[in-house]
Structure formats: C-alpha cells, structure tokens
Amino acid sequence: GRFSAGQSYGFMLTQVEVPQFTPTASSNSFFFEFGYNDDASGDHMVSAGSVPALPVAVVYGSSVSYSSSQVSSLNLMRFRFGLGSDVPRNGYLQVIFPTGFTFNNGQCSYEHDPESTSVALPGDTRCRAHVDEFVRADGGVRAVFSSAVGFAAGLYDITFAMENPMEPLRADQVLFMIMTMYPSEDIEIEADKVEEQVDRNEAFFGRPINSLMPRFLFMPLTDPERRAVGRNDRPHSSSSLVFIFQLATIAPPQMSRMRIEAPVGFMFNDYCN
C-alpha cells in the first residue's frame, strides 16, 4: 500500500534492550528516516525526524566519604549520587546504611551545601530515620526523604551526621544503597522489588570502619630535633612529619599496609620516604 501525507501512523519495536546508563557517547535521541535505502547520499529519502529519548531510569555515580572511620565516633558522611528520573509527588528518596550505623541523637540530621552545583532538596523535604528490617537480615537504618513536590532528576550532594558502628567493619561489609520509590504506604521494600522503584537502585561500598588505635600522635620534638628532622610548619614549605602509633591487636603480614590521609592542602611526595 501507499503512505498518505498528513496521516499519522504508528509502530512498536519490542524487546529493545535499554543501556545501563543514559548515553553520553552520542546524542540521547532516536532518529527515523523514511525512504531509507542505505544510500549515503540521501537522494531517495522522503522524510526524517528525531525524538529525544528519556533518561535511563537508574541511580548512578553513587559515592560516600567520611569525616571519621573510627568505631563509635561521630561521622559526617557525604553522599553524592545522581537520579536518572524525577521522583513523583509524595514519592521517596532513601539512603540505606549498613548494619551498625546509627543516626546522631536518633534524628535524621542532614545538610546540603548551598554553594554546591547539585540539585537542592525541595523546601518541604522531610527526612525520618527508619530501622531497616528487609535489606539486611540483622537490621540497619535508612534515611527516608519525602516531599509533596517530589525530587527532580539530577546530581545530589547530601551530608548526614551519623554514629559509626561500635565494632569494626571490613570493606566488604560496608555496603550502602540509594533507592527511589513511588508513593506507597510501605517504605520497607526489598531491593529486588523493582516495580515499586522509580529508578533502579544502586549499591556501593564505603570505607571500612576500624578499631581505635590506643596511640596515634605527632612525636614531641625539641627545637634542635625539629631542625634536625626538617620539620617546618610555614606555608608552602617542605616539611618532615614524625608520627608515633600503637595497635590494639597484632596485625598479620597481609594486613600491614598503611594509609595516611592528610587535611586538604597538604601534599605528599609521589614516593614515601
């Protein structure tokens, strides 16, 4: 048959696999060419059009940084993540913590950096601390955000005031999750119930929680000793720092690597001396 001008037609493509993330190596659009016959010149093309594709419905780019990784200490935990889709009115945004973390003073206390370029939470946002009974069999906590206007797609930057677990956690035990949900009476859904989630959730690991060293300090130095080792605290100077530490337990050889994190502005050599 023939196609008529001005008449609307439709078709459906089935079993189209959605990519893992919204494409960035090409434009996120579908292109349609009518009259296409693999002729690069386009001389036989009757018409062409394009339509933007919807963003892939997935939480992406999730990470967390700590102010402290010591057991039983106050920890300002900064989460950065992206939402591929808008969360509808009265929907939920959830941050799920591993077992052992608790909210400082039992309250969902959070901050958003006003100078950040990330999406700001709506003005009517409520956050409540919730004990988790599903994601981990032995329980945990989650921060549940809700808003009458929903949450816009984009990048978020949120900091929580948390208490670290009382016992050390290995790196493979520190699993976080970001989840978005449609409006529901039940906010305790399992991670594999994707039909109730706006975006596919994202799970990611944080840093381990370590036991407190009995002793970790700068070695006290006299003025002659400071000059002898090269200690210099003036701006932009090269300095030598001498530390003293003790371990609470014996460290086996495979766990004898050390990691030192300095305040912002300090710079280490490429090779430690």
CORRANOR-V524876 format. One record per backbone hydrogen bond with DSSP energy under -1.0 kcal/mol. CO is the residue of the C=O (numbers start at 1). NH is the residue of the N-H. If there is no record, write none. Layout:
co = (CO,CO)
nh = (NH,NH)
This chain:
co = (4,27,28,30,32,34,34,39,42,47,49,51,56,57,60,63,65,69,70,73,75,77,78,79,80,81,82,83,87,88,92,93,94,95,96,98,102,103,104,107,109,111,113,122,126,128,130,136,140,141,142,143,144,145,146,147,151,154,155,156,158,159,160,161,162,163,165,169,170,171,173,174,176,177,178,179,180,181,187,190,192,193,194,196,200,202,204,209,210,215,217,222,223,224,225,226,226,234,242,244,252,253,263)
nh = (7,29,53,51,49,46,47,42,45,34,32,30,58,200,82,80,78,210,73,164,162,160,65,158,63,156,60,154,151,91,181,145,179,143,177,101,163,106,107,109,161,159,116,125,146,144,142,139,132,97,130,95,128,93,126,90,87,83,119,81,79,111,77,104,75,102,72,209,173,174,175,206,204,96,202,94,198,92,189,193,194,196,197,182,59,178,176,169,71,246,244,226,227,228,229,230,231,237,219,217,255,256,266)
